[in-house]
């Protein structure tokens, strides 16, 4: 077995070296077409392979795999690779529509984290890309298109006509949904898994799913379950040294899959895929506001409520908590979905 593994390793190394060489040549050629004139020193730097060769142990050995260790083995992102990118003004409209029309109903992402990545993308796209600097986070691209897709199915007809110069919602949304699929393939999803890739997949497929076609929808949930387990989402982040915002992101992904599994089971009459809590131990998502996740105030509130030492906040009645509520009504609804999925 050791000799066989060594032989396969040598073959993979030769293949990856050739692939990196082809990638570098293609990226360099495309960049010269886009820029027109770049100094020889800059060109020589940007034609290097954007990702190092990695030969590590199988990922199945890990119980919880941080997303940073599962970056897609794909070439760096250049602006010419991005199709159907809206203007910054249009993008902001779609982003806000996604947050109010999609995220409010099915919270999957952690908005402060995504907003930082969103701002970083536009800073790169408007400025840094023209210096020949590739985008550093390929796995965020399909999630960005998924956000635009979600926004396109949420904006009003009047906004669509005035800001996007079209009266066809299908025409506007289809191009973004197709780009989600395209970019998931480019980052090798689901063979190479990331939290952002899974989030993009769930957002797009949830929007496209139809209650009258439960069997077709069950296929995407089956894949999502296996990807989530590969990422270790079936284990509660409290077992590991994970930042609070990422922990909440992971819980939201897991419970959204649980919820979709339960919905499809009810509509199809089939048993759910996830039933036995022996194989997962993820606690329910937090109901506190995103900006307070991980703070001492939020931890104290959740501990007191869990032990009956104080009543839960009511966002609609500040007198219950003696001031502004610490919780978000969106996440109260999401927590109710968690409870329903568990039952």
Backbone torsions as a table, in degrees:
resi	resn	phi	psi	omega
1	UNK	NA	-38.5	179.6
2	UNK	-63.2	-40.5	179.2
3	UNK	-66.5	-37.9	179.0
4	UNK	-66.0	-43.0	177.9
5	UNK	-61.9	-39.7	179.1
6	UNK	-64.9	-40.8	179.2
7	UNK	-63.9	-45.1	179.0
8	UNK	-64.7	-37.2	177.5
9	UNK	-62.5	-41.2	178.5
10	UNK	-65.6	-38.6	178.1
11	UNK	-65.9	-42.6	178.7
12	UNK	-63.5	-37.6	-179.6
13	UNK	-64.1	-42.9	179.2
14	UNK	-64.1	-41.3	-179.6
15	UNK	-64.2	-44.8	-178.4
16	UNK	-66.5	-36.3	177.8
17	UNK	-63.5	-40.9	178.9
18	UNK	-68.1	-40.0	-179.4
19	UNK	-64.7	-39.9	179.4
20	UNK	-65.9	-37.3	178.7
21	UNK	-64.5	-43.5	178.3
22	UNK	-63.9	-41.0	-179.8
23	UNK	-62.0	-44.5	-179.0
24	UNK	-62.3	-41.3	-179.7
25	UNK	-64.9	-43.8	-178.5
26	UNK	-66.2	-45.3	179.7
27	UNK	-60.6	-42.4	-180.0
28	UNK	-63.4	-41.0	-179.0
29	UNK	-65.7	-45.4	-179.7
30	UNK	-64.2	-39.0	-178.4
31	UNK	-65.6	-37.9	178.8
32	UNK	-65.5	-34.9	178.4
33	UNK	-66.6	-35.8	-175.7
34	UNK	-80.5	-40.3	-175.2
35	UNK	-84.7	-39.4	-178.5
36	UNK	90.3	-50.7	179.6
37	UNK	-146.3	117.6	176.6
38	UNK	-134.0	142.0	-178.1
39	UNK	-62.9	153.4	-177.7
40	UNK	-63.2	-32.0	-179.7
41	UNK	-68.2	-42.7	179.5
42	UNK	-65.8	-39.1	-179.4
43	UNK	-63.9	-41.3	-179.6
44	UNK	-65.6	-31.3	179.6
45	UNK	-74.6	-38.2	-174.6
46	UNK	-82.1	-10.1	178.9
47	UNK	-88.5	2.2	175.2
48	UNK	-73.7	154.8	178.9
49	UNK	-62.8	126.2	-175.6
50	UNK	-72.9	-15.2	-180.0
51	UNK	-126.3	134.3	178.2
52	UNK	-72.6	159.1	174.8
53	UNK	-75.8	131.5	-177.8
54	UNK	-126.5	125.7	174.6
55	UNK	-124.3	97.1	-175.1
56	UNK	-119.7	176.0	178.5
57	UNK	-71.2	157.8	-179.3
58	UNK	-56.3	140.2	-177.4
59	UNK	-69.4	-16.5	-179.7
60	UNK	-65.0	-17.5	-179.2
61	UNK	-73.5	-18.1	-176.4
62	UNK	-86.6	144.7	175.7
63	UNK	-86.4	-44.5	177.9
64	UNK	-132.1	119.3	-172.9
65	UNK	-109.9	112.7	176.5
66	UNK	-59.1	142.9	-175.3
67	UNK	-63.5	-25.8	-177.9
68	UNK	-63.5	-26.9	-177.8
69	UNK	-86.8	-0.7	-177.3
70	UNK	-122.1	34.9	179.5
71	UNK	-65.7	141.9	-175.5
72	UNK	-65.3	139.5	178.8
73	UNK	-83.8	72.0	-175.7
74	UNK	-131.8	161.9	-179.7
75	UNK	-70.1	158.6	-178.5
76	UNK	-63.3	152.2	-176.9
77	UNK	-85.9	127.6	174.6
78	UNK	-114.7	152.3	-177.6
79	UNK	-56.8	-33.3	-178.4
80	UNK	-66.7	-15.9	178.6
81	UNK	-80.2	-15.6	-174.7
82	UNK	-92.3	121.8	179.4
83	UNK	-107.3	150.6	174.6
84	UNK	57.9	39.9	176.2
85	UNK	-80.7	122.4	179.2
86	UNK	-71.9	169.4	173.0
87	UNK	-68.2	164.4	179.7
88	UNK	-59.7	-39.6	179.4
89	UNK	-63.1	-46.9	178.8
90	UNK	-65.4	-38.2	179.5
91	UNK	-62.4	-41.2	178.7
92	UNK	-63.7	-37.9	177.4
93	UNK	-63.6	-44.9	180.0
94	UNK	-66.3	-37.9	179.7
95	UNK	-62.7	-47.1	-179.8
96	UNK	-65.8	-37.5	178.0
97	UNK	-65.8	-38.0	176.7
98	UNK	-62.4	-44.8	-177.4
99	UNK	-64.4	-38.5	-176.9
100	UNK	-86.1	-29.5	-174.1
101	UNK	-103.5	-20.2	-178.1
102	UNK	-117.9	-55.1	-177.6
103	UNK	-62.2	-35.4	-178.9
104	UNK	-65.3	-27.1	179.5
105	UNK	-90.8	-38.0	-178.5
106	UNK	-136.1	81.5	-179.4
107	UNK	-65.3	119.9	178.7
108	UNK	-120.5	-42.8	-175.8
109	UNK	-90.2	173.9	170.8
110	UNK	-109.9	102.4	-169.9
111	UNK	-52.2	-44.5	179.7
112	UNK	-59.5	-39.7	178.8
113	UNK	-66.3	-45.3	-178.6
114	UNK	-67.3	-35.9	179.1
115	UNK	-63.5	-39.6	176.8
116	UNK	-62.6	-43.1	178.1
117	UNK	-67.3	-36.1	178.7
118	UNK	-63.3	-46.4	178.8
119	UNK	-64.9	-39.2	179.3
120	UNK	-65.0	-35.9	177.9
121	UNK	-62.2	-47.3	-177.1
122	UNK	-70.2	-31.5	174.5
123	UNK	-63.1	-41.2	177.7
124	UNK	-69.4	-46.0	-174.7
125	UNK	-65.2	-37.4	-177.2
126	UNK	-85.4	-25.5	-172.1
127	UNK	-126.7	-64.6	-169.3
128	UNK	-66.9	-28.5	-177.3
129	UNK	-63.7	-27.7	-177.9
130	UNK	-78.1	-9.2	174.1
131	UNK	-92.3	0.2	-179.6
132	UNK	90.2	9.2	-179.2
133	UNK	-83.6	121.4	179.9
134	UNK	-72.8	156.2	178.2
135	UNK	-71.3	129.7	-170.8
136	UNK	-81.4	-10.1	-174.0
137	UNK	-126.1	77.0	-178.7
138	UNK	-57.4	-33.7	-175.5
139	UNK	-69.4	-16.0	178.6
140	UNK	-79.5	-22.3	-175.6
141	UNK	-59.7	-49.8	177.7
142	UNK	-61.7	-32.6	177.5
143	UNK	-68.3	-37.3	177.4
144	UNK	-62.9	-44.6	177.3
145	UNK	-65.2	-34.7	177.7
146	UNK	-64.8	-37.5	176.8
147	UNK	-65.3	-44.7	176.7
148	UNK	-62.0	-39.0	178.1
149	UNK	-62.8	-47.1	178.2
150	UNK	-61.7	-38.6	177.9
151	UNK	-67.0	-35.6	-177.3
152	UNK	-67.5	-26.3	178.5
153	UNK	-92.7	0.9	-176.7
154	UNK	-112.2	-24.9	-176.1
155	UNK	-69.2	156.5	179.9
156	UNK	-74.4	161.6	179.3
157	UNK	-64.5	-37.9	-179.5
158	UNK	-65.0	-41.2	177.8
159	UNK	-66.1	-38.5	-179.9
160	UNK	-63.8	-39.9	-178.7
161	UNK	-73.4	-39.7	-176.1
162	UNK	-81.3	-37.4	-174.5
163	UNK	-96.8	-24.2	-176.9
164	UNK	-117.3	-0.6	174.5
165	UNK	54.8	43.1	177.6
166	UNK	-150.5	149.7	176.1
167	UNK	-110.3	5.1	-179.3
168	UNK	-106.5	107.3	178.0
169	UNK	-66.3	-37.0	-179.6
170	UNK	-61.7	-41.5	-179.7
171	UNK	-64.8	-39.3	-179.1
172	UNK	-70.2	-44.4	-174.1
173	UNK	-78.4	-32.0	-176.2
174	UNK	-62.0	-40.3	-177.8
175	UNK	-65.5	-32.3	178.3
176	UNK	-76.7	-39.4	178.8
177	UNK	-64.7	-37.1	177.7
178	UNK	-67.0	-35.5	177.7
179	UNK	-69.1	-33.0	175.3
180	UNK	-60.2	-47.9	179.5
181	UNK	-62.2	-42.9	-178.8
182	UNK	-62.6	-44.6	-176.2
183	UNK	-77.5	-27.3	172.2
184	UNK	-63.5	-37.6	176.4
185	UNK	-68.1	-37.6	-178.6
186	UNK	-66.7	-31.3	178.4
187	UNK	-93.4	12.3	175.2
188	UNK	64.5	32.3	173.9
189	UNK	-74.8	134.1	6.8
190	UNK	-98.0	9.4	-179.4
191	UNK	-66.6	-36.8	174.4
192	UNK	-114.6	114.6	-168.5
193	UNK	-107.2	140.1	175.0
194	UNK	-140.4	159.9	177.3
195	UNK	-62.6	-42.3	-179.3
196	UNK	-66.5	-39.7	178.0
197	UNK	-62.9	-43.3	178.4
198	UNK	-64.5	-41.2	179.0
199	UNK	-61.8	-43.3	178.4
200	UNK	-61.5	-43.4	180.0
201	UNK	-62.2	-45.0	-178.7
202	UNK	-66.3	-42.9	-179.3
203	UNK	-62.0	-49.9	-177.6
204	UNK	-63.6	-46.8	-176.5
205	UNK	-70.9	-32.3	177.2
206	UNK	-66.2	-41.1	178.0
207	UNK	-65.0	-39.4	-176.7
208	UNK	-81.0	-16.0	-176.7
209	UNK	-67.2	148.0	-179.3
210	UNK	-124.5	132.9	-178.6
211	UNK	-63.9	-30.8	-179.1
212	UNK	-78.3	-5.2	177.6
213	UNK	-125.2	63.8	-173.6
214	UNK	-64.7	-32.9	-178.0
215	UNK	-68.8	-39.4	177.3
216	UNK	-64.8	-39.6	179.5
217	UNK	-68.7	-30.1	-177.9
218	UNK	-65.9	-23.8	-179.7
219	UNK	-65.7	-42.3	-178.6
220	UNK	-70.8	-31.2	177.3
221	UNK	-68.0	-38.5	178.6
222	UNK	-60.2	-45.3	178.1
223	UNK	-65.2	-42.5	-178.9
224	UNK	-61.7	-36.9	178.9
225	UNK	-61.2	-46.7	-178.0
226	UNK	-67.6	-39.2	177.4
227	UNK	-64.4	-42.7	179.2
228	UNK	-61.9	-41.4	178.3
229	UNK	-66.7	-36.4	176.5
230	UNK	-62.4	-36.2	178.0
231	UNK	-79.9	-4.9	-179.8
232	UNK	78.9	20.1	-177.8
233	UNK	-71.3	-15.0	179.3
234	UNK	-77.4	-8.6	174.3
235	UNK	-104.9	135.6	-177.9
236	UNK	-65.3	135.5	-178.1
237	UNK	-60.1	-17.3	179.1
238	UNK	-63.3	-19.5	178.1
239	UNK	-74.1	-14.1	-171.9
240	UNK	-129.3	166.2	-179.6
241	UNK	-85.9	78.2	-176.8
242	UNK	-119.1	138.5	179.3
243	UNK	-57.9	145.9	-177.3
244	UNK	-56.7	-40.4	-178.4
245	UNK	-67.4	-37.4	177.8
246	UNK	-72.4	-34.7	177.2
247	UNK	-60.4	-43.4	178.9
248	UNK	-67.0	-38.7	176.2
249	UNK	-59.0	-45.2	-179.4
250	UNK	-64.9	-41.7	179.2
251	UNK	-64.7	-39.9	-179.9
252	UNK	-64.4	-40.8	177.1
253	UNK	-61.2	-47.8	-177.4
254	UNK	-63.0	-45.9	-176.0
255	UNK	-73.3	-26.0	173.8
256	UNK	-66.4	-40.9	176.3
257	UNK	-62.9	-42.8	177.6
258	UNK	-58.9	-43.7	-178.7
259	UNK	-65.0	-46.3	-179.9
260	UNK	-63.7	-37.1	177.7
261	UNK	-62.1	-42.7	179.9
262	UNK	-67.6	-41.1	-179.6
263	UNK	-63.0	-45.5	-179.4
264	UNK	-66.2	-37.1	177.9
265	UNK	-62.4	-41.5	-179.9
266	UNK	-68.3	-38.5	-176.8
267	UNK	-78.4	-24.6	-177.0
268	UNK	-100.6	-19.3	-176.5
269	UNK	81.1	5.9	179.1
270	UNK	-92.4	156.0	177.2
271	UNK	-68.5	147.9	178.0
272	UNK	-68.3	157.0	178.9
273	UNK	-75.8	-34.8	-175.6
274	UNK	-111.5	107.4	-178.3
275	UNK	-129.7	-48.2	-172.6
276	UNK	-82.4	116.8	-179.5
277	UNK	-70.3	-2.9	175.5
278	UNK	-61.8	-29.5	-173.6
279	UNK	-100.8	4.2	173.4
280	UNK	-154.7	151.1	-176.2
281	UNK	-142.8	35.7	-176.1
282	UNK	-81.1	125.5	178.7
283	UNK	-76.4	164.6	-176.3
284	UNK	-64.4	156.3	-179.9
285	UNK	-66.4	157.7	-179.0
286	UNK	-79.4	149.6	177.9
287	UNK	-101.4	-1.2	-177.5
288	UNK	-77.5	161.5	-178.8
289	UNK	-63.6	150.1	-174.7
290	UNK	-56.7	-39.9	-176.6
291	UNK	-70.4	-13.6	-177.9
292	UNK	-104.2	-2.9	-179.7
293	UNK	-59.2	126.9	178.4
294	UNK	88.1	-6.3	-179.7
295	UNK	-80.1	161.2	179.2
296	UNK	-63.4	-35.7	179.0
297	UNK	-61.6	-44.4	-179.3
298	UNK	-67.7	-41.9	179.5
299	UNK	-62.0	-42.2	179.3
300	UNK	-65.4	-41.9	179.4
301	UNK	-60.4	-49.1	-177.4
302	UNK	-64.9	-36.4	179.0
303	UNK	-67.6	-43.6	-179.6
304	UNK	-65.3	-40.9	180.0
305	UNK	-66.8	-41.3	-178.7
306	UNK	-63.2	-32.8	-178.1
307	UNK	-99.1	9.6	176.9
308	UNK	70.9	21.2	-178.4
309	UNK	-86.3	-9.9	175.2
310	UNK	-159.0	152.8	178.0
311	UNK	-76.1	153.6	176.6
312	UNK	-64.4	151.1	176.8
313	UNK	-67.5	147.7	172.8
314	UNK	-115.5	108.1	-176.6
315	UNK	-58.8	-24.2	-178.4
316	UNK	-88.5	-7.7	-177.9
317	UNK	-138.1	88.8	-177.6
318	UNK	-60.3	-20.7	-178.5
319	UNK	-66.9	-22.1	-179.7
320	UNK	-66.1	-37.8	-177.1
321	UNK	-107.2	3.4	176.6
322	UNK	74.0	21.5	-179.2
323	UNK	162.6	-164.6	178.8
324	UNK	-58.6	138.5	-177.6
325	UNK	-70.3	146.1	178.9
326	UNK	-87.0	-12.4	-175.1
327	UNK	-104.4	163.6	179.1
328	UNK	-113.5	133.4	-176.4
329	UNK	-62.8	-30.9	176.6
330	UNK	-58.5	-42.3	-172.8
331	UNK	-82.8	-20.4	169.3
332	UNK	-65.0	-41.5	177.5
333	UNK	-65.2	-41.3	179.4
334	UNK	-65.3	-38.0	179.0
335	UNK	-65.9	-35.8	176.3
336	UNK	-63.2	-36.1	176.3
337	UNK	-65.4	-36.8	177.4
338	UNK	-61.1	-44.8	-179.7
339	UNK	-64.2	-41.1	178.7
340	UNK	-64.4	-42.8	-179.7
341	UNK	-64.5	-36.7	179.0
342	UNK	-65.6	-37.3	-178.2
343	UNK	-76.0	NA	NA
